[in-house]
Structures are given as structure tokens and as C-alpha cells.
């Protein structure tokens, strides 16, 4: 604690000697960081405002000419770890007017989805730095502090940000916890905590015809700095894919204005000038800031990345799907033909068995008739032998007549049974032929449906077309895709715009690439889909549309 009191005493001495200069707050003076390195304002901003993955440099010359030593310097690398977290590491140098702090900074942020449009971001900045006097010429040894301080300090700055659709509300403490390892005690007292509350809203704007992600972001903040007046500020940022511009006001530092450009899709360079307007700093030289950022890694927008994936998938799967469809159709055709042949043979065998059974029945009937005739003859012979009177001839004649009648009845019975058997055989043959024809017609119908389902659509020159067998719960058909989004807030804005235009747009989510597809209509044939696309949905939608087909399994 003695070293800390000594440092304060040194500060008072320096301020006393340089009494004609304005006392600077001990904060990072980062109120103008809106486009890059904004994690220095709130650590949770590295999730969506640091443009990861990139390296960025921020330098500020406080009330000095541009070639003097910077009073604030921050060089930072930020990368996205996954869809919900990001991290960064950097170097910083900060001149508070009394002390010169030089060290490293580490950032981590995590995003929590509370509901469909509500997210809660948490983050932490960890600073580790060496602290020494900014100007050792004014150091005077004293009983409390006999040597020039050179302390090693750890400082933590946690922050949170609540995002509701396009509205953001954040809170951060720049020095909620700190520790001086040289004195083995807290570097500052609990009464010296600095807090910053910031609110902003993103308005989508149409500035460039090639940029659908331009936004206008007004912000308001309130900052408490112990020992000095609290700061109130306003900033407004306009950002596009070609340039950015901003204007701001801080109750202590004054008004500011800056502009920057983006070059070669990777490099961004910008500058800002701040002029004091309050009574404390009025008349001081302007402050200058320089911002530079460079994107690292593969450079492509979500739309370009999606298009590349679609082209690669189409090239890799086109031949495989075609061969698979041809093979499937051929195997199905062979299987259906084989099944039909087996069914016909089965019906023929059944018909042969029926004919054999009829023939066997006829043979049995004929044998029974022969037996009956023989038995009748024996009966007649016995009766003839037993007739002893004059009526024997008459009885014999009656017996012969009876025999003749029985023969006629037997023959008529055999003929009737044979006719019934022939009729039954003919009917069975007709039924077999009818069943065969029905099976053949059913096979031809299935083959026709399969051919329609597996119809190969040949994209026209310049036509964007994608085809998959199955996509989630989507039913087979042709979908007119208007746009694809990887960022939820741009997706929501587009759906709202479609509703305002009176278009009942729908969407589906693809697990393959984690993007939302917005489609305007669905059709059952490629002809209808192309006519609707070429007509701009009957004049309702004049932007670019492409076709996404689900064939079905």
C-alpha cells in the first residue's frame, strides 16, 4: 500500500509541476471504437463487431501532432472459435498522463441464445502490464517512495451484452478487479471502479446496390470515472462493404468525426479527428486516431461460401446420382419383369393343375359309368334267367330300354361334366390372363411414376439449379429460392421486407451448411418453376431467383 500511496504522491507532484495541462482520465479513451477493436469497449463485442478473423491496430494521439508518441496503442488479433464464441489476444500501451502502462490483453466472449431473437453475450478482457512513470524527469524521492515505481499489474474487465433483435444493451467495468504483484495488494480501491453502460440499435439501410448488409447504428453511453465528472456520449456509425463513416460527441473530449475505406476485400484503413468543446479542454490541439484492419484466412461472404459448397456438391454428386438412378431403374425394371414372368408361370401351372383335375374327374366318371353298365347287364341276365313265364320277352325288352336310358343318362352326365370342366378351364385361363394384364399394367404404372420421379433436369446456360433427394421434412417439388442467410438478423430483416411487399415467403433450415433458405413458391414441375422464375413471380419479385429441387426418396 505504501508503494501505491507513493505513486499517488508522485502523480500529485507531476500534476503540480505540469499544472497548466489538463488532467486526463485514467480510462483507455476508447469511446470512438465502433468498427474495429470494439472489444476494448465491451469484451462481448468480439462476437460480432471485431470482424473475426482479423488483425487490427488502433492508435490515438491525445491533443498532439500526428508524429508524436501515441498516448494509446492497441494491436489485436481476433478469431471466431465457433458459432457461439470468439477469442482474441493483443498488445497495448496506454499513457494516463502520470503512468505509462505497457502489456498484453486477452479476450474471450460467449453468446447464449435465450429465445429466437434474444441473445445474451458475456465476455472478459484480461490485461497484464508493466506500469512506470510516464515522465521520470519529475520524480522526487521522498520518505514514502524512494525509487521509481515499476509495477506488474493484472486487471480484469468483464462485460455483458443483451441483444433483442437489433437492439443492444451492454454493461462493462474496465477495472472491476486488479492486483499489483509488485506490492502484493489491490492496485486500486473499491471506490475507484469505472463502469460503462451502452445502448445501440441497428437500422438496415440501402446505400450500395451490391451491399445488402449496410447498417446505421446510433449509440448512447454513460461512463463513470472516479474523481472526475461522469461522461455522457453519442455516436452514430454508417457501415457498408466499401466504406464506413462515424460521428460522435463526448461530454469531456468533445465532438469527433471519422471515415474509413475497405480495399481488396481484406484491408481497411480509417482515421478520426476529435476536437474539444468543453470548458476543460477547449483550446487544446485536436486528437487524432488511426484504425487499420486486415482480414485473415479464406475470404468469402456467407453467400459466396454457400455457392461454392453447392457447386462442389453438384459436381461431386451429379454423375453418382445419375448412375445410381439408372442402375435403380434398371434393377427395378428387371425385378418387375421377373416378378411378372413368375406370376404368369404360376398361373399357367395352376391352369394345368385345374385341367388335370378336370380330366381325372372325367376319367373317374367314365369308369363309374362302365361299372354301372356292367352291373346293369348282370342284373338283366339274372332277371332274364329268372323269368319263366310268357312275360320274359317283355321284361327283357323293358330291361333293354332301361339299359339304354341309363347309358344315355350316363353319357349326358359325362358330357355335362366335361362341358363344365372345359368352361371352368376357359374361365380360369381368362382370369389368369386378366390378372397378368393387371400386374403388367401396374408394373408399367410404377415404372412411369419412377421415371417421372427420377427425371433428370438439365440446367440451362447460366441457370442456377440444385437438386437433392431429401431435405428435412420438405415434400418433393421445385422451390424458388430468393435468398440464403447465415446471419439471423439479416434473415429476419429480409423476411420482414418480403411481408411488407405482400409476398408470403417461407424458409427451411439446412443442417448440411447451417443456413436458412428463403423460398417464394413451390411447384410440381420444372416447367412451372422456370415460368414463375422468369416472370418474377408474375411481377411480384424482380430480384434474382434460383431453383432448389427435392426429388424424394
FENSUL-V104483 format. One record per residue. PHI is phi as a letter, one per 40 degrees, with the letter a starting at -180 (999 if undefined). OMEGA is omega in radians with two decimals (none if undefined). D_CENTER is the distance of its C-alpha to the mean C-alpha in Angstrom with 1 decimal. Layout:
# FENSUL-V104483
phi=PHI omega=OMEGA d_center=D_CENTER
phi=PHI omega=OMEGA d_center=D_CENTER
This chain:
# FENSUL-V104483
phi=999 omega=3.14 d_center=54.9
phi=c omega=3.13 d_center=57.9
phi=c omega=3.13 d_center=55.8
phi=c omega=3.09 d_center=53.5
phi=c omega=3.09 d_center=56.5
phi=c omega=3.11 d_center=57.9
phi=c omega=3.09 d_center=54.8
phi=c omega=3.12 d_center=55.1
phi=c omega=3.08 d_center=58.7
phi=c omega=3.13 d_center=57.9
phi=c omega=-3.14 d_center=55.4
phi=c omega=3.12 d_center=58.1
phi=c omega=3.13 d_center=60.6
phi=c omega=3.13 d_center=58.2
phi=c omega=3.12 d_center=57.4
phi=c omega=3.14 d_center=61.1
phi=c omega=-3.12 d_center=62.0
phi=b omega=-3.03 d_center=59.2
phi=c omega=-3.11 d_center=59.8
phi=c omega=-3.13 d_center=59.5
phi=c omega=3.13 d_center=55.7
phi=c omega=3.11 d_center=53.0
phi=c omega=3.14 d_center=51.5
phi=c omega=2.98 d_center=47.8
phi=c omega=-3.10 d_center=45.4
phi=c omega=-3.14 d_center=44.1
phi=c omega=-3.09 d_center=40.4
phi=c omega=-3.12 d_center=38.2
phi=f omega=-3.05 d_center=38.6
phi=b omega=-3.01 d_center=34.9
phi=c omega=-3.10 d_center=34.7
phi=c omega=-3.12 d_center=33.7
phi=c omega=-3.11 d_center=30.6
phi=b omega=-3.02 d_center=27.8
phi=b omega=-3.13 d_center=25.9
phi=b omega=3.14 d_center=26.3
phi=f omega=-3.12 d_center=27.5
phi=c omega=3.04 d_center=26.8
phi=c omega=3.07 d_center=26.3
phi=c omega=3.04 d_center=30.1
phi=c omega=3.13 d_center=30.1
phi=a omega=-3.06 d_center=27.6
phi=d omega=3.14 d_center=26.1
phi=c omega=3.14 d_center=22.8
phi=c omega=3.11 d_center=22.3
phi=c omega=3.12 d_center=21.3
phi=c omega=-3.04 d_center=17.7
phi=a omega=-3.10 d_center=17.2
phi=b omega=3.14 d_center=20.7
phi=b omega=3.08 d_center=21.9
phi=f omega=-3.13 d_center=19.7
phi=c omega=-0.07 d_center=19.0
phi=c omega=-3.07 d_center=19.9
phi=a omega=2.96 d_center=23.3
phi=b omega=-3.06 d_center=27.0
phi=a omega=3.12 d_center=28.7
phi=b omega=3.05 d_center=32.4
phi=b omega=3.11 d_center=33.9
phi=b omega=-3.12 d_center=37.7
phi=b omega=3.07 d_center=39.9
phi=b omega=-3.03 d_center=43.6
phi=c omega=3.08 d_center=45.1
phi=f omega=-3.10 d_center=48.1
phi=b omega=3.06 d_center=48.8
phi=c omega=-2.95 d_center=49.1
phi=c omega=-3.10 d_center=46.1
phi=c omega=3.09 d_center=48.0
phi=c omega=3.11 d_center=48.8
phi=c omega=-3.14 d_center=47.2
phi=c omega=3.06 d_center=43.9
phi=c omega=3.02 d_center=44.0
phi=a omega=3.13 d_center=40.2
phi=a omega=-3.12 d_center=38.1
phi=a omega=3.10 d_center=34.6
phi=b omega=-2.91 d_center=32.9
phi=b omega=2.99 d_center=29.4
phi=b omega=-3.13 d_center=26.6
phi=b omega=3.10 d_center=23.1
phi=a omega=3.08 d_center=20.1
phi=c omega=-3.13 d_center=16.7
phi=c omega=3.09 d_center=17.0
phi=a omega=-3.08 d_center=13.4
phi=c omega=-3.02 d_center=10.7
phi=b omega=-3.10 d_center=13.5
phi=a omega=3.11 d_center=16.7
phi=a omega=-3.12 d_center=18.8
phi=a omega=3.14 d_center=22.4
phi=a omega=3.08 d_center=25.2
phi=a omega=-3.07 d_center=28.8
phi=a omega=3.08 d_center=31.5
phi=b omega=3.12 d_center=35.2
phi=a omega=3.02 d_center=37.0
phi=b omega=-3.02 d_center=40.6
phi=b omega=3.13 d_center=41.7
phi=b omega=-3.13 d_center=45.2
phi=c omega=-3.04 d_center=46.1
phi=h omega=3.08 d_center=49.6
phi=b omega=-3.10 d_center=51.2
phi=b omega=3.02 d_center=49.0
phi=b omega=-3.11 d_center=46.9
phi=b omega=-3.11 d_center=43.9
phi=b omega=-3.13 d_center=42.3
phi=a omega=-3.07 d_center=39.6
phi=b omega=3.13 d_center=36.0
phi=b omega=3.09 d_center=32.9
phi=b omega=-3.11 d_center=29.9
phi=b omega=3.00 d_center=26.8
phi=a omega=-3.14 d_center=24.1
phi=a omega=-3.13 d_center=21.5
phi=b omega=-3.07 d_center=19.1
phi=b omega=-3.13 d_center=16.8
phi=b omega=3.13 d_center=17.1
phi=c omega=3.13 d_center=15.2
phi=c omega=3.06 d_center=18.1
phi=a omega=-3.02 d_center=16.5
phi=d omega=-3.08 d_center=13.9
phi=b omega=-3.09 d_center=15.3
phi=b omega=-3.14 d_center=17.6
phi=b omega=3.13 d_center=17.1
phi=b omega=-3.13 d_center=20.1
phi=b omega=3.07 d_center=20.4
phi=b omega=-3.11 d_center=23.3
phi=a omega=-3.13 d_center=24.8
phi=a omega=2.95 d_center=28.0
phi=b omega=3.10 d_center=30.1
phi=b omega=-3.13 d_center=32.9
phi=b omega=3.02 d_center=35.8
phi=b omega=-3.01 d_center=38.6
phi=a omega=3.05 d_center=41.4
phi=c omega=-3.09 d_center=45.1
phi=b omega=3.08 d_center=47.0
phi=a omega=-3.13 d_center=50.3
phi=c omega=3.12 d_center=52.5
phi=c omega=3.13 d_center=51.3
phi=a omega=-3.05 d_center=54.9
phi=c omega=-3.11 d_center=57.4
phi=c omega=-3.06 d_center=60.4
phi=c omega=-3.13 d_center=60.7
phi=c omega=3.10 d_center=60.7
phi=b omega=3.11 d_center=63.9
phi=d omega=-3.12 d_center=64.6
phi=a omega=-3.09 d_center=65.4
phi=d omega=-3.12 d_center=66.4
phi=c omega=-3.09 d_center=62.8
phi=b omega=-3.08 d_center=61.0
phi=c omega=-3.13 d_center=63.1
phi=b omega=-3.13 d_center=60.5
phi=c omega=-3.11 d_center=57.6
phi=c omega=3.07 d_center=54.4
phi=a omega=-2.94 d_center=51.6
phi=b omega=3.03 d_center=49.2
phi=b omega=-2.97 d_center=45.9
phi=b omega=2.98 d_center=43.5
phi=b omega=-3.10 d_center=40.1
phi=b omega=-3.13 d_center=38.2
phi=b omega=3.13 d_center=35.1
phi=b omega=3.10 d_center=33.1
phi=c omega=3.12 d_center=30.4
phi=a omega=3.10 d_center=28.2
phi=b omega=3.09 d_center=25.8
phi=a omega=3.09 d_center=23.7
phi=b omega=-3.12 d_center=22.6
phi=b omega=3.09 d_center=19.9
phi=b omega=-3.03 d_center=20.1
phi=f omega=-3.13 d_center=17.9
phi=b omega=-3.14 d_center=19.6
phi=c omega=-3.14 d_center=22.6
phi=b omega=3.09 d_center=23.2
phi=b omega=-3.07 d_center=26.2
phi=b omega=3.10 d_center=27.1
phi=a omega=-3.11 d_center=30.2
phi=a omega=3.00 d_center=31.4
phi=b omega=-3.06 d_center=34.7
phi=c omega=-3.10 d_center=35.7
phi=a omega=-3.11 d_center=38.2
phi=c omega=3.08 d_center=37.7
phi=a omega=3.04 d_center=39.1
phi=a omega=-3.12 d_center=41.2
phi=a omega=3.14 d_center=43.8
phi=c omega=-3.11 d_center=46.6
phi=c omega=3.11 d_center=47.3
phi=c omega=3.13 d_center=50.5
phi=b omega=-3.13 d_center=52.0
phi=f omega=3.10 d_center=50.1
phi=a omega=3.09 d_center=49.3
phi=d omega=-3.09 d_center=46.8
phi=c omega=3.11 d_center=46.7
phi=b omega=3.14 d_center=46.7
phi=c omega=3.12 d_center=47.9
phi=d omega=-3.13 d_center=45.7
phi=c omega=-3.08 d_center=47.0
phi=c omega=-3.14 d_center=45.4
phi=c omega=3.10 d_center=41.8
phi=b omega=-3.13 d_center=39.7
phi=b omega=3.12 d_center=36.9
phi=b omega=3.03 d_center=34.5
phi=b omega=-3.05 d_center=32.7
phi=b omega=3.09 d_center=30.4
phi=b omega=-3.14 d_center=28.6
phi=a omega=3.09 d_center=26.6
phi=a omega=-3.12 d_center=24.7
phi=c omega=3.09 d_center=22.4
phi=b omega=3.05 d_center=23.5
phi=c omega=3.13 d_center=21.5
phi=b omega=3.09 d_center=24.2
phi=b omega=-3.12 d_center=24.8
phi=b omega=3.13 d_center=26.9
phi=b omega=-3.12 d_center=26.0
phi=c omega=-3.14 d_center=25.1
phi=c omega=-3.06 d_center=22.8
phi=b omega=3.12 d_center=20.9
phi=b omega=-3.08 d_center=18.5
phi=b omega=3.12 d_center=17.8
phi=c omega=-3.14 d_center=21.5
phi=b omega=3.00 d_center=22.4
phi=b omega=-3.00 d_center=25.7
phi=b omega=2.99 d_center=25.9
phi=c omega=-3.11 d_center=29.2
phi=b omega=3.04 d_center=29.9
phi=b omega=-3.10 d_center=32.9
phi=a omega=3.12 d_center=34.0
phi=b omega=-3.03 d_center=37.0
phi=b omega=3.11 d_center=38.2
phi=b omega=3.11 d_center=41.1
phi=b omega=-3.11 d_center=43.3
phi=d omega=3.12 d_center=46.3
phi=g omega=-3.13 d_center=49.6
phi=b omega=3.11 d_center=48.4
phi=c omega=3.05 d_center=47.3
phi=c omega=-3.09 d_center=43.8
phi=b omega=3.03 d_center=41.5
phi=b omega=-3.08 d_center=39.8
phi=a omega=3.07 d_center=37.5
phi=b omega=3.02 d_center=35.4
phi=b omega=3.06 d_center=33.0
phi=b omega=-3.10 d_center=31.1
phi=b omega=2.97 d_center=28.6
phi=b omega=-3.10 d_center=27.5
phi=b omega=3.09 d_center=24.8
phi=b omega=3.12 d_center=23.7
phi=c omega=3.11 d_center=22.6
phi=b omega=-3.08 d_center=26.3
phi=a omega=3.01 d_center=28.1
phi=a omega=3.12 d_center=28.3
phi=a omega=-3.12 d_center=31.3
phi=a omega=3.05 d_center=32.3
phi=a omega=-3.09 d_center=35.3
phi=a omega=3.09 d_center=36.4
phi=a omega=3.06 d_center=39.3
phi=b omega=-3.05 d_center=40.4
phi=c omega=3.11 d_center=43.5
phi=b omega=-3.02 d_center=45.0
phi=c omega=3.10 d_center=43.8
phi=h omega=-3.09 d_center=43.9
phi=c omega=-3.11 d_center=41.9
phi=a omega=3.08 d_center=39.5
phi=a omega=-3.10 d_center=37.8
phi=a omega=3.14 d_center=35.6
phi=a omega=3.12 d_center=33.7
phi=a omega=3.13 d_center=31.7
phi=b omega=3.11 d_center=30.4
phi=b omega=-3.03 d_center=27.6
phi=b omega=3.08 d_center=29.0
phi=f omega=3.11 d_center=27.7
phi=g omega=-3.12 d_center=24.1
phi=b omega=-3.00 d_center=24.8
phi=c omega=3.06 d_center=28.0
phi=b omega=3.13 d_center=28.5
phi=b omega=3.12 d_center=32.0
phi=a omega=3.14 d_center=33.3
phi=a omega=-3.11 d_center=36.4
phi=a omega=3.08 d_center=37.6
phi=b omega=-3.13 d_center=41.0
phi=b omega=-3.08 d_center=42.1
phi=b omega=-3.13 d_center=45.5
phi=c omega=3.12 d_center=47.3
phi=b omega=-3.12 d_center=48.5
phi=c omega=-3.12 d_center=49.6
phi=c omega=-3.11 d_center=53.3
phi=c omega=-3.03 d_center=52.4
phi=b omega=-3.13 d_center=50.9
phi=c omega=-3.09 d_center=52.3
phi=g omega=3.09 d_center=54.1
phi=c omega=3.09 d_center=52.1
phi=c omega=3.12 d_center=50.6
phi=c omega=3.01 d_center=47.0
phi=c omega=-3.12 d_center=44.2
phi=b omega=3.06 d_center=41.9
phi=b omega=3.09 d_center=38.4
phi=b omega=3.12 d_center=36.6
phi=b omega=3.12 d_center=32.8
phi=b omega=3.13 d_center=31.4
phi=a omega=3.10 d_center=27.9
phi=b omega=-3.14 d_center=26.7
phi=c omega=-3.10 d_center=23.2
phi=b omega=3.08 d_center=23.0
phi=g omega=-3.12 d_center=21.1
phi=c omega=-3.05 d_center=19.3
phi=b omega=3.05 d_center=19.1
phi=a omega=3.08 d_center=16.4
phi=c omega=3.08 d_center=14.2
phi=d omega=3.13 d_center=10.4
phi=c omega=3.12 d_center=11.7
phi=c omega=3.11 d_center=14.3
phi=c omega=3.13 d_center=12.3
phi=c omega=-3.14 d_center=10.2
phi=c omega=3.11 d_center=13.6
phi=c omega=3.11 d_center=15.2
phi=c omega=-3.13 d_center=13.0
phi=c omega=3.13 d_center=13.7
phi=c omega=3.14 d_center=17.3
phi=c omega=-3.14 d_center=17.8
phi=c omega=-3.13 d_center=16.4
phi=c omega=3.14 d_center=18.6
phi=c omega=-3.09 d_center=21.6
phi=c omega=-3.00 d_center=21.3
phi=b omega=-3.02 d_center=20.9
phi=d omega=-3.11 d_center=23.1
phi=c omega=-3.13 d_center=26.4
phi=c omega=3.14 d_center=25.4
phi=c omega=-3.14 d_center=24.2
phi=c omega=3.12 d_center=27.3
phi=c omega=-3.14 d_center=29.6
phi=c omega=3.13 d_center=28.1
phi=c omega=3.13 d_center=28.5
phi=c omega=3.13 d_center=32.1
phi=c omega=3.13 d_center=33.0
phi=c omega=3.14 d_center=31.7
phi=c omega=-3.14 d_center=33.6
phi=c omega=3.14 d_center=36.7
phi=c omega=3.12 d_center=36.6
phi=c omega=3.14 d_center=36.2
phi=c omega=3.12 d_center=39.0
phi=c omega=-3.12 d_center=41.2
phi=c omega=-3.14 d_center=40.5
phi=c omega=3.11 d_center=41.3
phi=c omega=3.13 d_center=44.4
phi=c omega=3.12 d_center=45.6
phi=c omega=3.12 d_center=45.0
phi=c omega=3.12 d_center=47.0
phi=c omega=3.12 d_center=49.8
phi=c omega=-3.14 d_center=50.0
phi=c omega=3.12 d_center=50.2
phi=c omega=3.13 d_center=53.0
phi=c omega=3.12 d_center=54.9
phi=c omega=3.14 d_center=54.6
phi=c omega=3.11 d_center=56.0
phi=c omega=3.12 d_center=58.8
phi=c omega=3.11 d_center=59.7
phi=c omega=3.13 d_center=59.8
phi=c omega=3.11 d_center=62.0
phi=c omega=3.12 d_center=64.3
phi=c omega=3.11 d_center=64.6
phi=c omega=3.13 d_center=65.4
phi=c omega=3.12 d_center=68.0
phi=c omega=3.11 d_center=69.6
phi=c omega=3.09 d_center=69.8
phi=c omega=-3.13 d_center=71.5
phi=c omega=3.11 d_center=73.9
phi=c omega=3.12 d_center=74.7
phi=c omega=3.12 d_center=75.4
phi=c omega=3.14 d_center=77.7
phi=c omega=3.14 d_center=79.6
phi=c omega=3.13 d_center=80.0
phi=c omega=3.13 d_center=81.3
phi=c omega=3.11 d_center=83.8
phi=c omega=3.11 d_center=85.1
phi=c omega=3.12 d_center=85.5
phi=c omega=3.12 d_center=87.5
phi=c omega=3.13 d_center=89.7
phi=c omega=-3.13 d_center=90.4
phi=c omega=-3.14 d_center=91.2
phi=c omega=3.13 d_center=93.6
phi=c omega=3.12 d_center=95.4
phi=c omega=3.11 d_center=95.7
phi=c omega=3.13 d_center=97.2
phi=c omega=3.14 d_center=99.7
phi=c omega=3.12 d_center=100.8
phi=c omega=-3.13 d_center=101.2
phi=c omega=-3.13 d_center=103.3
phi=c omega=-3.13 d_center=105.5
phi=c omega=3.14 d_center=106.1
phi=c omega=-3.14 d_center=107.0
phi=c omega=-3.14 d_center=109.1
phi=c omega=-3.07 d_center=111.1
phi=c omega=-3.11 d_center=111.6
phi=c omega=-3.09 d_center=113.0
phi=b omega=-3.09 d_center=116.7
phi=b omega=-3.03 d_center=117.7
phi=c omega=3.13 d_center=117.9
phi=c omega=-3.08 d_center=114.4
phi=c omega=-3.13 d_center=112.9
phi=c omega=-3.13 d_center=112.4
phi=c omega=3.12 d_center=110.7
phi=c omega=3.13 d_center=108.4
phi=c omega=3.12 d_center=107.6
phi=c omega=3.11 d_center=106.8
phi=c omega=3.14 d_center=104.6
phi=c omega=3.10 d_center=102.9
phi=c omega=3.12 d_center=102.2
phi=c omega=3.12 d_center=100.9
phi=c omega=3.10 d_center=98.6
phi=c omega=-3.13 d_center=97.5
phi=c omega=-3.14 d_center=96.7
phi=c omega=3.12 d_center=94.7
phi=c omega=3.09 d_center=92.7
phi=c omega=3.14 d_center=92.0
phi=c omega=3.12 d_center=90.8
phi=c omega=3.13 d_center=88.6
phi=c omega=3.13 d_center=87.2
phi=c omega=3.12 d_center=86.5
phi=c omega=3.12 d_center=84.9
phi=c omega=3.12 d_center=82.8
phi=c omega=-3.13 d_center=81.7
phi=c omega=-3.14 d_center=81.0
phi=c omega=3.12 d_center=79.0
phi=c omega=3.12 d_center=76.9
phi=c omega=3.12 d_center=76.3
phi=c omega=3.10 d_center=75.3
phi=c omega=3.13 d_center=72.9
phi=c omega=3.13 d_center=71.5
phi=c omega=3.12 d_center=71.1
phi=c omega=3.11 d_center=69.4
phi=c omega=3.12 d_center=67.0
phi=c omega=3.13 d_center=66.2
phi=c omega=3.13 d_center=65.6
phi=c omega=3.12 d_center=63.3
phi=c omega=3.10 d_center=61.4
phi=c omega=3.10 d_center=61.0
phi=c omega=3.11 d_center=59.8
phi=c omega=3.14 d_center=57.3
phi=c omega=3.13 d_center=56.1
phi=c omega=3.14 d_center=55.7
phi=c omega=3.12 d_center=53.9
phi=c omega=3.12 d_center=51.4
phi=c omega=3.13 d_center=50.9
phi=c omega=3.12 d_center=50.3
phi=c omega=3.11 d_center=47.8
phi=c omega=3.12 d_center=46.0
phi=c omega=3.12 d_center=46.0
phi=c omega=3.12 d_center=44.7
phi=c omega=3.11 d_center=41.8
phi=c omega=3.12 d_center=40.9
phi=c omega=3.11 d_center=41.0
phi=c omega=3.12 d_center=38.8
phi=c omega=3.13 d_center=36.1
phi=c omega=3.10 d_center=36.4
phi=c omega=3.11 d_center=35.9
phi=c omega=3.13 d_center=32.8
phi=c omega=3.12 d_center=31.4
phi=c omega=3.11 d_center=32.3
phi=c omega=-3.12 d_center=30.6
phi=c omega=-3.08 d_center=27.4
phi=c omega=3.10 d_center=27.3
phi=d omega=-3.14 d_center=28.4
phi=c omega=3.12 d_center=27.3
phi=c omega=3.12 d_center=26.1
phi=c omega=-3.14 d_center=27.2
phi=c omega=3.07 d_center=25.2
phi=c omega=3.14 d_center=27.7
phi=c omega=3.13 d_center=28.4
phi=g omega=-3.10 d_center=25.7
phi=c omega=3.06 d_center=23.5
phi=c omega=-3.02 d_center=19.8
phi=a omega=3.09 d_center=19.0
phi=b omega=-3.08 d_center=16.6
phi=b omega=3.09 d_center=17.6
phi=b omega=3.13 d_center=16.3
phi=c omega=-3.11 d_center=18.4
phi=a omega=3.08 d_center=16.1
phi=a omega=3.12 d_center=12.6
phi=f omega=-3.13 d_center=12.4
phi=c omega=-3.12 d_center=15.1
phi=c omega=3.06 d_center=15.4
phi=c omega=-3.14 d_center=19.0
phi=d omega=3.12 d_center=20.4
phi=i omega=-3.13 d_center=20.8
phi=b omega=-3.09 d_center=20.0
phi=b omega=3.10 d_center=17.3
phi=c omega=-3.08 d_center=17.8
phi=c omega=3.12 d_center=14.7
phi=c omega=-3.10 d_center=15.5
phi=a omega=3.12 d_center=12.6
phi=b omega=-3.05 d_center=9.0
phi=b omega=3.00 d_center=7.6
phi=b omega=3.14 d_center=6.0
phi=b omega=-2.99 d_center=8.7
phi=c omega=-3.05 d_center=9.3
phi=c omega=3.08 d_center=12.9
phi=c omega=3.06 d_center=12.9
phi=c omega=-3.14 d_center=10.8
phi=c omega=3.13 d_center=13.5
phi=c omega=3.14 d_center=16.2
phi=c omega=-3.14 d_center=15.5
phi=c omega=3.09 d_center=15.6
phi=c omega=-3.14 d_center=18.8
phi=c omega=3.11 d_center=20.2
phi=c omega=-3.14 d_center=19.8
phi=c omega=3.10 d_center=21.5
phi=c omega=-3.13 d_center=24.3
phi=c omega=3.11 d_center=24.8
phi=g omega=-3.14 d_center=25.3
phi=b omega=-3.13 d_center=22.4
phi=c omega=-3.11 d_center=20.8
phi=c omega=3.08 d_center=17.3
phi=b omega=-3.08 d_center=14.7
phi=a omega=2.99 d_center=11.0
phi=a omega=-3.06 d_center=8.9
phi=b omega=-3.13 d_center=5.5
phi=b omega=3.08 d_center=5.3
phi=c omega=-3.09 d_center=6.0
phi=d omega=-3.07 d_center=7.6
phi=b omega=3.08 d_center=5.5
phi=g omega=3.13 d_center=2.2
phi=b omega=3.06 d_center=2.6
phi=c omega=3.10 d_center=5.1
phi=b omega=3.11 d_center=8.2
phi=b omega=3.11 d_center=11.5
phi=b omega=-3.03 d_center=14.6
phi=c omega=-3.12 d_center=18.2
phi=a omega=3.12 d_center=20.0
phi=b omega=-3.12 d_center=20.4
phi=b omega=-3.10 d_center=23.5
phi=b omega=3.11 d_center=25.3
phi=a omega=3.14 d_center=26.6
phi=c omega=3.13 d_center=25.7
phi=c omega=3.13 d_center=28.8
phi=c omega=-3.13 d_center=27.7
phi=c omega=-3.13 d_center=24.2
phi=c omega=3.12 d_center=25.9
phi=c omega=3.12 d_center=28.5
phi=c omega=3.12 d_center=26.1
phi=c omega=-3.08 d_center=24.1
phi=c omega=3.13 d_center=27.4
phi=c omega=-3.11 d_center=28.8
phi=g omega=-3.12 d_center=25.9
phi=f omega=-3.13 d_center=25.6
phi=f omega=3.05 d_center=29.3
phi=g omega=-3.12 d_center=29.2
phi=c omega=-3.04 d_center=26.6
phi=b omega=-3.02 d_center=23.9
phi=b omega=3.13 d_center=25.2
phi=c omega=-3.09 d_center=22.1
phi=c omega=3.11 d_center=20.6
phi=b omega=3.03 d_center=19.2
phi=b omega=-2.96 d_center=18.1
phi=b omega=3.08 d_center=18.2
phi=b omega=-3.03 d_center=15.7
phi=b omega=2.99 d_center=17.9
phi=b omega=-3.08 d_center=17.6
phi=c omega=-3.07 d_center=21.0
phi=g omega=-3.10 d_center=21.1
phi=c omega=none d_center=22.5
